[in-house]
Amino acid sequence: MKKFKAVSVFSGAGGLDIGLERAGFDTLGLCELVPSYAETLRRNSGVLLGDGHRYFTHANIIQADIRSLSGHDLAAGVPIDCLVGGPPCQAFSSSGKQLSVLDARGSLVADFIRMVGEIRPASFIFENVRGIVTARDQTGKAGGVIRQVYAALEALGYSCRAGLLNAADYSAFQRRVRCFIIGVRSGTAPEFPTPSHAEGDAPQLFAQQWNTLGEFLAHNADPDPNNYVYPTAALAAELALLGAGNGLKSRGAAEPTRPGGHWGYRQGTFIADKSLPARTVTGSSSQDWVRWEGRLRRLTLLEVKRLQGFPDDWVLCGNKADAFKQIGNAVPTVFGQVLGETLLGHLKTADDDKPAKTLPFPKRFEGYIAYTERDHARNASARKVHLQFGQ
């Protein structure tokens, strides 16, 4: 039986790649720039873990800047069935400065595209934060980045399909939305996998309702109270006034359509609603608070690992801050698994002589982009973003 081969770039702690291997791919190469992250991949490579898997047994793990590598460095001339990667997302995140392609990290998207062109995999998975959908290009046009990425991958001869997927819709105990583009070199890019879970009263199309944080903690709570972090007395007094699903608020500058300010929750002050899946875990040790045995405590590193789908005994190199960052910045393993299974289904029956079929740019994305343009037009006078792009 053929073993389908994958290579990974911007591999991080290996979230997507763990999922791909669970789906049935054999990873031949991983590339990661940060030394502690690359060491994490090496330390876990080929080790029999508690979940019964040995991951990355045949992988060449490269610690390097992707800009210094060629496709041959990763694939070594072997035909590759899937290239997977999520270029650094901070440039497109709604929580950052949103510099998009003006940020050096944003320009690394071009290196993913370059690797697709050099390796010519039978399929690929491109991942990023949802903010890339409305990110501005070099001219300041909202949605310009994702349109350019989509068009560039199509121009390489791939049928592409783009969409936003929520990990909670695929059984995860965490609400985490990410943008994906999948592509195939022959035929039509497959539909994204049908969700297995849904919010609230699940319609008949879905098998089950979302898995909640409360259900997760009932069976997966960290058993070691020495790992619990409690609020200071002063912070506890402030948080005591809040209900579940709320946090202390900070307000931004007033805008024409938001005279009270464009507010958000203060970092590290949100109280989780256990009747819903967890909010997106972050790359910080300041995770959400949970009410536990009459007290507030933070979600622990072990709990965050489990929410992201990592094996309990997945070794994380570096200090504790590094460990939280690696897990928080990772892609939930469930995405790699469900998308890997979808692509394997296509690859097993693909006709290599069939040309790639062009698919339209997603209408859903068009709607998000149009809203962003309207919102910017109303509030541009109160924002600095237009200055960044010379508008």
Secondary structure per residue as TSV (DSSP state, phi and psi in degrees):
chain	resnum	aa	ss	phi	psi
A	1	M	-	360.0	135.2
A	2	K	-	-67.2	137.0
A	3	K	-	-100.7	118.8
A	4	F	-	-78.4	137.3
A	5	K	E	-109.8	141.0
A	6	A	E	-129.5	153.9
A	7	V	E	-131.2	154.2
A	8	S	E	-131.7	139.7
A	9	V	E	-124.7	155.5
A	10	F	S	52.7	50.1
A	11	S	-	-73.5	-23.6
A	12	G	T	58.9	-136.4
A	13	A	T	-86.9	-1.7
A	14	G	S	100.4	18.2
A	15	G	H	-58.5	-55.5
A	16	L	H	-60.7	-37.4
A	17	D	H	-72.4	-36.0
A	18	I	H	-58.0	-46.0
A	19	G	H	-61.9	-41.9
A	20	L	H	-62.1	-40.9
A	21	E	H	-69.1	-35.3
A	22	R	H	-63.3	-30.9
A	23	A	H	-74.1	-23.9
A	24	G	T	128.8	1.3
A	25	F	-	-80.2	154.1
A	26	D	E	-110.9	116.8
A	27	T	E	-83.3	122.3
A	28	L	E	-97.8	-22.3
A	29	G	E	-154.9	140.7
A	30	L	E	-133.3	141.0
A	31	C	E	-127.7	126.7
A	32	E	E	-144.9	135.5
A	33	L	S	-79.5	-43.6
A	34	V	S	-73.4	123.8
A	35	P	H	-55.3	-44.8
A	36	S	H	-66.8	-33.8
A	37	Y	H	-67.0	-46.3
A	38	A	H	-61.0	-38.2
A	39	E	H	-66.1	-35.6
A	40	T	H	-58.0	-45.9
A	41	L	H	-61.8	-42.2
A	42	R	H	-65.8	-43.7
A	43	R	H	-62.9	-30.6
A	44	N	H	-95.2	-9.8
A	45	S	T	-64.7	123.2
A	46	G	T	76.6	1.8
A	47	V	-	-85.6	132.8
A	48	L	B	-73.3	115.8
A	49	L	-	-101.6	171.9
A	50	G	T	-62.8	-21.9
A	51	D	T	-84.9	4.0
A	52	G	S	89.1	2.3
A	53	H	-	-105.1	152.1
A	54	R	B	-114.6	113.2
A	55	Y	-	-95.5	146.6
A	56	F	S	58.5	34.8
A	57	T	T	-60.8	-34.3
A	58	H	T	-107.8	14.6
A	59	A	-	-87.1	137.7
A	60	N	E	-88.7	111.3
A	61	I	E	-98.0	115.8
A	62	I	E	-110.5	124.6
A	63	Q	E	-99.8	103.5
A	64	A	S	-165.6	162.4
A	65	D	-	-78.6	123.1
A	66	I	G	-57.1	-26.3
A	67	R	G	-67.2	-16.6
A	68	S	G	-96.5	0.5
A	69	L	-	-110.9	157.7
A	70	S	-	-111.3	167.6
A	71	G	H	-59.2	-33.0
A	72	H	H	-65.7	-32.2
A	73	D	H	-61.1	-31.8
A	74	L	H	-91.5	-44.1
A	75	A	H	-94.3	-20.7
A	76	A	T	52.1	35.3
A	77	G	T	80.3	0.6
A	78	V	-	-85.0	134.0
A	79	P	-	-59.4	129.4
A	80	I	-	-109.4	134.4
A	81	D	S	-88.7	-27.1
A	82	C	E	-152.3	129.0
A	83	L	E	-106.8	130.5
A	84	V	E	-129.7	142.8
A	85	G	E	-176.9	150.9
A	86	G	-	-126.4	95.3
A	87	P	-	-53.2	150.8
A	88	P	-	-45.4	131.7
A	89	C	-	-98.4	-8.0
A	90	Q	G	-59.7	-31.5
A	91	A	G	-65.2	-22.7
A	92	F	G	-109.8	-2.9
A	93	S	-	-71.8	142.5
A	94	S	T	-70.1	-14.6
A	95	S	T	-93.3	-3.9
A	96	G	S	-103.8	-157.5
A	97	K	-	-81.9	-9.7
A	98	Q	-	57.0	46.5
A	99	L	-	-83.7	-9.6
A	100	S	G	54.1	-129.7
A	101	V	G	-70.3	-10.8
A	102	L	G	-76.9	-14.4
A	103	D	S	-90.2	135.0
A	104	A	T	-56.1	-32.3
A	105	R	T	-68.6	-32.7
A	106	G	G	-65.9	-32.1
A	107	S	G	-71.6	-13.9
A	108	L	G	-69.1	-14.3
A	109	V	H	-55.2	-37.6
A	110	A	H	-62.7	-29.9
A	111	D	H	-74.5	-29.9
A	112	F	H	-63.8	-45.8
A	113	I	H	-61.3	-42.0
A	114	R	H	-59.5	-42.3
A	115	M	H	-64.5	-37.5
A	116	V	H	-59.4	-44.4
A	117	G	H	-66.6	-35.4
A	118	E	H	-81.7	-37.6
A	119	I	H	-85.3	-31.4
A	120	R	-	54.6	54.1
A	121	P	-	-67.5	158.6
A	122	A	S	-67.8	-25.1
A	123	S	E	-153.1	167.9
A	124	F	E	-148.8	160.3
A	125	I	E	-129.4	118.9
A	126	F	E	-107.1	131.0
A	127	E	E	-128.1	144.3
A	128	N	E	-162.0	175.6
A	129	V	E	-70.3	160.5
A	130	R	G	-63.5	-23.9
A	131	G	G	-63.3	-17.7
A	132	I	G	-67.7	-22.4
A	133	V	G	-61.9	-36.8
A	134	T	T	-109.7	6.6
A	135	A	-	-60.7	143.8
A	136	R	B	-86.7	142.4
A	137	D	-	-85.5	-168.8
A	138	Q	T	-61.2	-24.2
A	139	T	T	-92.2	-4.4
A	140	G	-	90.0	9.5
A	141	K	-	-83.5	122.2
A	142	A	B	-60.4	137.9
A	143	G	T	80.3	-1.5
A	144	G	H	-65.5	-36.0
A	145	V	H	-66.2	-50.9
A	146	I	H	-66.2	-34.8
A	147	R	H	-63.5	-41.6
A	148	Q	H	-66.3	-42.4
A	149	V	H	-61.9	-47.4
A	150	Y	H	-60.2	-46.2
A	151	A	H	-66.9	-38.4
A	152	A	H	-66.0	-39.3
A	153	L	H	-70.5	-37.8
A	154	E	H	-62.1	-40.4
A	155	A	H	-64.4	-21.5
A	156	L	T	-80.4	-2.0
A	157	G	T	98.3	30.4
A	158	Y	-	-116.2	144.2
A	159	S	E	-84.5	122.9
A	160	C	E	-116.7	145.3
A	161	R	E	-134.9	130.0
A	162	A	E	-119.6	149.2
A	163	G	E	-173.0	169.2
A	164	L	E	-105.0	128.2
A	165	L	E	-120.1	142.9
A	166	N	E	-110.1	124.4
A	167	A	G	-57.2	-33.0
A	168	A	G	-63.1	-26.6
A	169	D	G	-73.5	-9.9
A	170	Y	G	-121.5	33.4
A	171	S	T	90.3	-8.0
A	172	A	-	-65.7	153.6
A	173	F	S	-90.6	26.6
A	174	Q	B	-142.3	135.9
A	175	R	-	-86.8	110.1
A	176	R	-	-144.9	110.7
A	177	V	E	-99.2	131.4
A	178	R	E	-134.6	152.2
A	179	C	E	-91.7	132.6
A	180	F	E	-127.5	142.6
A	181	I	E	-122.0	122.3
A	182	I	E	-110.2	148.3
A	183	G	E	-143.9	149.9
A	184	V	E	-132.0	148.8
A	185	R	S	-84.2	-15.6
A	186	S	S	-138.5	141.0
A	187	G	B	77.1	-150.9
A	188	T	-	-109.6	131.9
A	189	A	-	-54.9	131.9
A	190	P	-	-67.1	157.9
A	191	E	-	-64.2	151.2
A	192	F	-	-64.4	150.4
A	193	P	-	-59.6	143.0
A	194	T	-	-67.7	130.6
A	195	P	-	-59.1	144.3
A	196	S	S	-97.0	-12.2
A	197	H	E	-136.5	160.5
A	198	A	E	-147.8	159.2
A	199	E	S	-74.8	141.8
A	200	G	S	67.3	-145.2
A	201	D	S	-73.5	104.3
A	202	A	-	-64.7	127.7
A	203	P	-	-66.8	168.5
A	204	Q	T	-61.6	-23.3
A	205	L	T	-61.8	-29.3
A	206	F	S	-103.2	149.3
A	207	A	S	-78.9	-36.6
A	208	Q	E	-145.8	163.9
A	209	Q	E	-79.1	163.0
A	210	W	-	-50.7	143.9
A	211	N	-	-78.1	133.8
A	212	T	-	-100.3	161.2
A	213	L	H	-63.3	-36.6
A	214	G	H	-60.1	-43.8
A	215	E	H	-64.7	-39.3
A	216	F	H	-60.3	-49.5
A	217	L	H	-67.1	-27.8
A	218	A	H	-63.1	-28.0
A	219	H	H	-120.5	-16.1
A	220	N	H	-127.8	13.5
A	221	A	-	-63.5	146.2
A	222	D	-	-60.4	122.3
A	223	P	S	-80.0	-7.8
A	224	D	-	-101.0	105.6
A	225	P	G	-65.3	-14.6
A	226	N	G	-67.4	-17.2
A	227	N	G	-88.0	-5.8
A	228	Y	-	-78.1	139.1
A	229	V	-	-116.1	126.3
A	230	Y	-	-108.2	155.3
A	231	P	-	-72.3	156.5
A	232	T	-	-64.3	164.2
A	233	A	H	-59.4	-40.9
A	234	A	H	-66.2	-44.6
A	235	L	H	-68.2	-39.4
A	236	A	H	-58.8	-37.4
A	237	A	H	-65.5	-39.4
A	238	E	H	-68.3	-44.2
A	239	L	H	-69.9	-25.9
A	240	A	T	-61.9	-22.6
A	241	L	T	-82.6	-7.2
A	242	L	-	-102.0	145.6
A	243	G	-	-88.4	170.6
A	244	A	T	-60.6	143.4
A	245	G	T	81.2	20.7
A	246	N	E	-136.5	163.6
A	247	G	E	-151.1	172.3
A	248	L	E	-71.9	136.0
A	249	K	E	-101.2	146.4
A	250	S	E	-122.4	143.5
A	251	R	-	-110.5	138.6
A	252	G	-	-90.8	-171.9
A	253	A	-	-64.3	147.1
A	254	A	-	-64.9	146.8
A	255	E	B	-129.9	159.1
A	256	P	T	-51.9	-41.7
A	257	T	T	-93.5	-2.4
A	258	R	B	-135.8	71.2
A	259	P	T	-62.4	-22.6
A	260	G	T	-85.9	1.1
A	261	G	-	100.5	150.5
A	262	H	-	-88.0	84.4
A	263	W	-	-80.0	163.3
A	264	G	E	-152.6	171.7
A	265	Y	E	-81.2	137.4
A	266	R	E	-64.2	138.0
A	267	Q	E	-53.6	129.8
A	268	G	E	75.7	19.5
A	269	T	E	-124.8	15.0
A	270	F	E	-91.4	136.6
A	271	I	E	-100.9	119.5
A	272	A	-	-65.7	144.8
A	273	D	-	-94.8	108.0
A	274	K	T	-74.4	-5.6
A	275	S	T	-85.0	-2.3
A	276	L	S	-123.1	164.6
A	277	P	-	-59.9	156.8
A	278	A	B	-58.0	151.9
A	279	R	-	-67.2	168.0
A	280	T	-	-55.8	122.4
A	281	V	-	-72.1	153.0
A	282	T	-	-116.2	172.7
A	283	G	S	-85.1	31.9
A	284	S	S	-128.0	155.0
A	285	S	S	-75.1	-10.5
A	286	S	-	-85.8	67.4
A	287	Q	-	-75.9	173.4
A	288	D	-	-62.9	154.4
A	289	W	E	-85.7	144.7
A	290	V	E	-125.4	143.0
A	291	R	E	-81.5	118.6
A	292	W	E	-140.2	116.6
A	293	E	T	51.9	45.6
A	294	G	T	82.0	2.1
A	295	R	E	-133.5	161.0
A	296	L	E	-90.3	136.1
A	297	R	E	-143.9	160.4
A	298	R	E	-82.5	154.5
A	299	L	-	-60.6	138.2
A	300	T	-	-91.2	171.2
A	301	L	H	-60.4	-42.5
A	302	L	H	-61.5	-42.4
A	303	E	H	-65.7	-38.9
A	304	V	H	-66.2	-40.6
A	305	K	H	-56.9	-45.6
A	306	R	H	-67.2	-38.7
A	307	L	H	-62.0	-33.3
A	308	Q	H	-83.9	-9.4
A	309	G	T	91.8	10.2
A	310	F	-	-77.7	149.4
A	311	P	-	-61.1	147.4
A	312	D	T	-57.3	-37.0
A	313	D	T	-96.2	19.6
A	314	W	-	-68.8	114.8
A	315	V	-	-74.4	132.3
A	316	L	-	-113.9	116.7
A	317	C	-	-84.8	158.4
A	318	G	S	95.9	-171.8
A	319	N	-	-84.5	-176.1
A	320	K	H	-63.6	-37.5
A	321	A	H	-63.4	-41.1
A	322	D	H	-60.5	-41.9
A	323	A	H	-62.6	-46.9
A	324	F	H	-61.3	-39.7
A	325	K	H	-66.3	-42.2
A	326	Q	H	-61.7	-45.0
A	327	I	H	-72.3	-43.8
A	328	G	H	-65.4	-32.0
A	329	N	H	-86.2	-6.7
A	330	A	S	-72.6	162.0
A	331	V	-	-91.9	132.8
A	332	P	-	-52.8	136.3
A	333	T	H	-60.2	-28.0
A	334	V	H	-60.7	-32.4
A	335	F	H	-64.6	-45.1
A	336	G	H	-61.5	-37.1
A	337	Q	H	-70.1	-50.3
A	338	V	H	-70.2	-37.3
A	339	L	H	-73.0	-35.5
A	340	G	H	-61.9	-43.8
A	341	E	H	-63.0	-38.9
A	342	T	H	-63.8	-45.6
A	343	L	H	-69.7	-36.8
A	344	L	H	-60.3	-40.4
A	345	G	H	-59.0	-38.0
A	346	H	H	-72.0	-46.6
A	347	L	H	-64.4	-33.1
A	348	K	T	-68.7	-21.5
A	349	T	T	-119.4	4.9
A	350	A	-	-68.9	142.0
A	351	D	-	-97.0	109.3
A	352	D	T	-62.3	-19.1
A	353	D	T	-89.2	-5.2
A	354	K	S	-84.8	126.0
A	355	P	-	-68.1	154.1
A	356	A	B	-68.5	135.6
A	357	K	-	-95.0	129.3
A	358	T	-	-74.9	130.8
A	359	L	-	-112.2	149.3
A	360	P	-	-67.9	152.4
A	361	F	-	-62.0	138.8
A	362	P	-	-59.9	131.0
A	363	K	H	-62.4	-34.0
A	364	R	H	-61.4	-39.5
A	365	F	H	-65.9	-39.7
A	366	E	H	-57.3	-39.6
A	367	G	H	-66.2	-43.0
A	368	Y	H	-62.4	-41.5
A	369	I	H	-66.4	-43.0
A	370	A	H	-62.9	-40.2
A	371	Y	H	-63.3	-42.8
A	372	T	H	-61.1	-41.3
A	373	E	H	-64.8	-42.2
A	374	R	H	-65.0	-43.1
A	375	D	H	-65.0	-40.4
A	376	H	H	-66.0	-39.2
A	377	A	H	-61.8	-35.5
A	378	R	H	-76.2	-32.3
A	379	N	H	-117.6	6.2
A	380	A	G	-59.0	-32.8
A	381	S	G	-64.0	-22.2
A	382	A	G	-101.5	4.1
A	383	R	-	-118.3	160.8
A	384	K	S	-98.4	-10.1
A	385	V	H	-58.3	-34.6
A	386	H	H	-66.6	-26.8
A	387	L	H	-71.3	-31.9
A	388	Q	H	-65.0	-27.3
A	389	F	T	-109.9	13.4
A	390	G	T	68.3	25.6
A	391	Q	-	-81.9	360.0
